[in-house]
Amino acid sequence: MLRLRPLRNLAIWWNAYFNNLRLIGSFIEDGVMVFACNYLRADGLCGAYNLLRPVFCHEYPRLFGHFEKPVVLPDCGFKFSPRKLI
C-alpha cells in the first residue's frame, strides 16, 4: 500500500484528520508508517482520554484482531497489560 502514493497520502491525511496523528517516519520497503499522537502529554498520558480519544485507542489492540499482531516499537512508551476478568 505504501508504494502507491495516493493511498499513502490518504492514510496520512486520514490519521491526521480523524485520529490527530502526525507522520514521523516511514519505511516504504517494509510497508510501515510510524505516527505520533498529538494528544500525548509531556507526562506520557493521553490528553484526550475521557473526551476526544480516537476509536482505535478505545479498541486497541482488539481492533486489530483480524489482522496481524500489532508491533510496539522500541521507545514507544505503550505497554500491553493483560486484563483481569471478573
N, C-alpha and C positions, 0 to 999 in steps of 0.2 A: 504494500500500500504506500509506503513512504517514497518509493521510486516514482510514483505518479504525482507530479507537483500539484495538480488541482485537488487531489484527495488529501495530500499532506497539508495544503493551505486550509482546506475545510476543517481538518482535525484541529489545527492550531486555532482557527477562528472559533470553532465550537467550544473548545476548552476555555478559551479566554472569555467568551461571551456568557456561556451558561455555567461554567464552573469556577470562574475567577482564577484561572491558572495561567502562568506565563511559561513559555518555552525557554528552557535554559540549556538544552543540548539535544543533539540528535545523532543517531548512528544509523544512517540510511541502509548501510550494508547489512545490519542486523535487524532492521525493521523496528527500531526503538526510538521513541521520543521521550525526553525527560522534561517534566513540567515541575514548577514550584508553585505552591499555593500562596495566593496573595492574602488569604485570611490568616495565615500563620503569624502569630505574635512573636515578639522577641523572646518571650519566656517558653516558646515551643508549644503553646496551647492554641487551640482554634479560636479565632476572634469572632467566628460566626456560628459557634456550636449550637446555640439554642434557637437561632432565628433563620439565618441565611445559608446554612450548611448545604452544599450540593447533595443531591440524591445519592450519588455514588459513595459519598462519605458515610451516609447512614447505612448503606448496604455493603460496604467493603468489609471483608473480601467475598462475602456471599454472592454479590452481584456477578462475580467472575466465575461462579461455579460451573458454567457451561463452557468456559474457555480454559486455557492452560493456567497453571498455578501462578499467581502474581509473584513478582520478584521485588524484594525490597533492596534497594541499592545501598551500598555502604555509606555511612554518614547521613542517611535519610532521617533518622530520628523516630521513624514509625516502628512499632513493635507489634507482633501478634501475641495476644494473650487469650488462652482458652477461656470460654465462658463456663461458669458453673451452672449446671442445670438444676433446677429446683425440683 
